[in-house]
């Protein structure tokens, strides 16, 4: 499609001048419309939306000055340049035309090349103005599109934030209260998510006169991890069997997670069961080592049983172990977010710090011991890059 020819409106009461200028301009490739009065010229200009208007300063009725004033006051025409055709080099005519709003002038009867040069100059200015207006309109449309998308994203984020807040409250309801007391033990626990929804989970409960403590760390964060945590909660409360070994329980839990979780999801876990005789049985699934402060020895021992990941492969066998605990002994279990914390110098939080606190606090209350550990963990200046979910449980046996 050929480019649009530039349009020029010529207004002059002298028909001979009109025909001459029309012929010259059309030979240069311009599209020309003309009128012999100011009134008709303005009407044609509104209809044609020209790129330039040539108007004689001296006409009966509406003269060129009035035409220029009306062009510049009409929103439809005010960006159209006006070239005033003035009398014989009269400064008064030039000043009058410029004050009326004309953009340039040329003396009637001047060399035709002068006229063409003035027209070309005004057309260049008009083209620049049109590009600026077009770009401004493009920017306005782009702004409107961006604003519309931004508003949609904001509304979506608001809904997501609300949904995540509901999910967070549901997940918090899955975790037991931070304190637990029975005739056999006393528990204080901490749950510190790094995001709105955490993959760390613990639970403790009594079933058929046996006390259970379960700790798990689900891979990932956010909603997928929180959903898997809810599945863990449901499974351990519905499938716990006092007559079955913990190894068999973990095997069943592993197969359940393998079928219920996403392909990239897995979990580490520890399961403890305390009977009335002071025997603490446990099974481990690739979870970090736990600590046991033994009051009779006055020192802390670390127990590490690697085991298999939960949910990674079906049909995996797990082991059950047993240790004896006495009154005053303290069990410390945690998720790996604790020892993965690293300060700006690259130093990891060492589990030996907790061992030292357990030994220093042997004769103090569980709440004193718990607070000392919590303050030590919270006071460790971990960088944002190395912050993870943290859960830990302090259990004092009676």
N, C-alpha and C positions, 0 to 999 in steps of 0.2 A: 504494500500500500504506500503510494507516494506521500511524502510529508506535506502537511497543510501549508498552503501559501499564506504568507503574512497579509493581513487585511488592513487596508487604509481607507478612511472616509475623508473625502475632500468636500469642503463647504465653501462656496464662493458664489456670489450673485452674478458674476460675469461668466456666461456660458463658454465663451471662447477660452478663458483661463482654465475653466474646469476641464474642457476637452483636451487642452494641451497637456495639463498636468496628468490627467488620466492616461493619455497615450504614452507619456514618458514612463510613468510608474508601471504600467502593464508590460511594457517592453522589458522592464527590469525584473519581471516575474511576480510582481505584487498583484493581489486581488483588490480591485478598486470599486468603491461605491461612492456616489456623489449626491449632493443636494445644493440647491441654489438659495436656500434660506436657512437661518439658524434653527428654526423650529423643526423643519424637515430633517435637517442634519442630525439633530439630537435624537429624533425618532429612529433614524436609520442606524445611528451609533448604538442605541439600546438593542436594536434587532440584530445587528451584525457582530457586536462585541469585537470591535476592531483592535488592532495592535498599535494604531497611531491615527491621530486626527489632524488634518491640515485645515485651518480655518482662516479666512480673510478677516482682517481686523475691522474693515469698514463695509457694513452691509445695512440695507434698510431693515427696519424692524429690529430683530434681535441681532446685534452686532457680534463680532468675534470675541470681544471682551466678555460679554454676557454668556456666550457659548462656553468659553473657558471656565467661567465661574460655575456654571451649572454642571459641567463635566466633573469638576473637582469636588462638587458637593453631592454627587450621585454615587452611592456605594457601588453601583453596577459599573461605573465608568471611571472612578477616581484614580485608578492606577494606569489609565490609558494616557500616554504622553500627548501633549497638544503642541503642535508647531504653528505658531502665529505668523501669517503672511502680513507684513507691515508695509507702511508707506515708505517713501524714498528716504531711507536711512534717518528716520525721525527718532531722536532719542525719546521724545515724549510718547510715541507709539510703542516703542520697545518697553519702556518702563510700565506703561499702562497694561500691556499684554502680560508681562511677568507678574505684576501685582494681581492680575485677574486669575492667575494660575497657570498660564502657559509655561511650558517647560523649555522652550527655545523659540527663536524667531528667525525669519529670513526675509530680506527685503524683496518685495515683488519685483520681478524683472531681473533678478540676479542671475548669474550664470547657473545653468541647470545643474551642473555638477555640485555647486554649493548646496542647492536644494536637496539633491540626492544624498550628499554627505550628511546633512543634518537629519534627514529621515533615517538613514542607516544608524546613526548614533543613537537616536531616540528608540529605534527598534531593539538595539542591543540592550539599552537600559530596561526596556519593557521585558525582554526575554529574561534578563537577570531577575527582575522583580517576580516574573511568573515562576521561575525556578524556586525562588525563595518562598513564595506562597505555597507552591506545590510541596516543597520539602517541609514547610511548617504544617501543612495538612497531613502529610505522611507521618510526621512526628506526633501530631495529635491523635491520629488513628492508632499508631503504635502504642502511644501512652494509654489510650482507652483499652486496647487489647491486653496490655500488660497489667493494667489496673484490674480488668475483669478477671484475668487469670490469677492475679495476686489475691483478689477477693475470694475466688473459689478455693485457692490453696489455704488461705487463712481459715475459711469456714471448715475445710476438711481437717486442718490441724486442730481446730477447736473440737470437732467431733472426735478425732483420734485421741486428743488429750483427755477428753471426758471419758472415752472408752477405756483408756489406759489407767485412768484414776480409779475407775470401777474395778478393773482387773487387779490393780494394786491392792485395793481394799479386800478383794476376795482372797488374794494370795496371803495377805497378812492374817486373814482369818484362818488360813490353813496351818500357820505356824502357831504352836502352843504358846501360852503365856511365858514370860521370861523367867518365872519362878515355879518350882515344882517341889513338893515335899511329900514324903511317905515315911513309913516306919523304918525303911532301909536306907534312904538316901535323901539328899537335898541337892537341887539343881538350880543354877543360874545360867542363863544363856543370852547370847548377843546375836542380833541379826542386822547386818549393815549392808544394804544393797548399794551397788555403785550406780545403778540406773533405776528407772521407775519400777521395772520388774526384774527380779533376780532369779538366777538359776540355783542358788544355794537353798538348802532345806534341811530342817531337823525336826524331829518329833520324839516325844517320850510319853509313854502310857503304861498302864497296868492291865494285863490280860491273864486271866486264870491264875492270879496270885504271883505272876512273874512280871518283872519290870523290864520294859523294852526302851532302848535308846537307839534312834536311827539318825544318821547324818549322811547327806548326799550333796553332790555338786554336779549339776546338769550342764553340759556343754552349751556355750552361747549365752545370750542375754535376751531380754525382751519377752515378747508374747510367746514365741515357740518354747522357750525354756520354762516359762511360767505354766504353760499347759502341761508340759511333761512333769513338772513338780506336782500338779494336781493329780495326775495319774499315779505318781508314786504314793501320795498320801492315801488315795483310795485303795491301792493294792495292799499296802502294809496293814491297813486296818481291817480289810476284809479277808485276807489270806493268812494272817498270823495264826499259827497252830502250835500250841504249847508242847504237843507230842512230837513234832517234826524237828529235825535238826536245822540249825541256821544255814548250814551249807545247802540243804535241799531248798530252803526258802529262797536263798539268793539265786539258785539255779532257775527256779520258777520265775522270780522277778526279772532275771536277765532275759528269759524267753519272752516274757510279756512285753518288756520295753523294746525288744527287737521288732516285734510285730506292731507296736503302737506308736513308735517314734519315727521321725524323719530319718532318711538314710545317713545324714551327717550328724545325727544326735546320739549321744551316749552319756553315761554318768559314772562317777565314782561314788562309792558308798561304804559305810561301816554300819553293822548291825550288832548291838549288844543285848544280852539277856541276862538278868540277874535273878538267881533263885534265892530261896530263904536261907540256904546254907552258906551264903557268901561266895558262891561260885559265879564268876562273871564269864559267860561264854560270848564269843564274838566271831564274826566272819567279815572278811575284808574284800572289797572289789576295787582294787587299784587306787584306794584312797590314801591320803598321807598318813604317816605314822601317828599314833596317839601316845600321850604321855600318862604315866601313872606314878603319882607320888605315893611312896610306901612309907607310912609313918614309922613303922618298926625299924626300918633301915635309915630313915632320915634323908632319903635321896629319891630322885626322880629317875624312872626308867622309861626308855622309849621302846615301843612295840611296833614293828614294821612287818607287815605281811602283804606283799604286792597284790596278788590276785589278778583277776581278769576285769576288764571294763564291762559295765552293764550295758546291754543293748547293742554291742558291737557285733557279736557273733552268737548264733543260737547254740543250745546244747553244751554250754561250757560248765565245767565242774568247779565248785568252790569248796573251801575248807572251813572247818570250825575249830576254834581253839578255846582253851579254858584257862583261867587264872583265878587264884583266890584273892579276895579283897577283905580287908579288915576295917574296923571302925577307925576313922581318921584318915584313911587313904583317900586320895583325890584323883579323879580321872579328868583329863583335858583332851577334848576332841575338837577338830576344827576343819575348815575347808582351806584349799590351797591359796585362796586370795590373801590369807594371812602371811604366808612365807613368800608369796610372789611380790609383795610390796617392796619397792626399791626407791631409795632416795636419789637426789640429784647427782650424787657421786657414784651411783651404780651399786651401792651396798644393799643387800637383801635384808629383810627382817629375819632374824635368826630365831628358830624355835627354842634355842638354848636360853633366850631371854625369859621365855615363859617358864622353863624348867627352874631357873634361878628364883623367879617370883614364887612358884609353888613351894620351894624349899624355904624361902625366907618367911613365907606366910603360914607355915605349917601349924603354928599354934593359934592363928587368928581365925576369925569367922569366915564362912564362905563368901559373904558379901564383901568383906575386906579384900579377900584374895581376888574375887571377880573384878572389883573396882581397880585394883592394882594392874591387872592384866589389861583391862579395857583402856585405862589411861595410857599404858605403855604402847598399846597398839595405835590408839588414836593420836598419840603424840609423836609417832614416827612419821617424819616429813616425807611421805611418799609423793612422787610426782603424779600428775594426772594421767600420764602415759602408763603408769604401773599401778593404777588403782583397779581393784577387782572386788567382786562381791566377797563379803567376809561373814562367816558364821562360826561361832565357837560355843562350846558347852562345858561348863565347870560342874563336876559331880563330886560331892563329898559323901562318902559312905558312912553310915552310922553303926 
